[in-house]
């Protein structure tokens, strides 16, 4: 056995045990008093009135375009069905010509759909970026009011004593009402 092994066995095992006892005993709960807090960012994004308002705004902006695209797809499907039904009464050249037109129209519709989805995603992400800024400002306001040194948003576990999510949501609702 080396000196390092015996040192680590003597030093680290009791230190780890003490840390576990400290956490289990509840002495670590005054983290809020020690200047630490936690927020559930996903919950804030989902429940903040500014977020739901922003998403509704984007959906409203894209509603007309989405409806038009859906109408185009329905029209395309109707023409496709019409070709299947009437194809037997047509010449092979007519069937091939109509099928070619439908393939070209389908490609255009797929391009339009991809473009729509990309535009929608970009616009939604723009609104989420604005929301992130608003949430950050609210978190900072709550942290300053509570005299915290640090607020975390990604943790494995946070006790209710250090969870500031409800306070930040209240701050966001208050700011939204103004």
Secondary structure, DSSP 4 states (H G I P E B T S, - for coil): --HHHHHHHHHHHHHHHHHHHHHHHTTTGGGTTTTEEE--HHHHHHH-HHHHHHHHHHHHHHHHHHHHHHHHHHHHHHHHHHHHHHGGGS-HHHHHHHHHHHHHHHHHHHHHHHHHHHHHHHHHHHHHHHHHHHHHHHHHHHHHHTT-SEEES--S---TTTB-HHHHHHHHHHHHH-
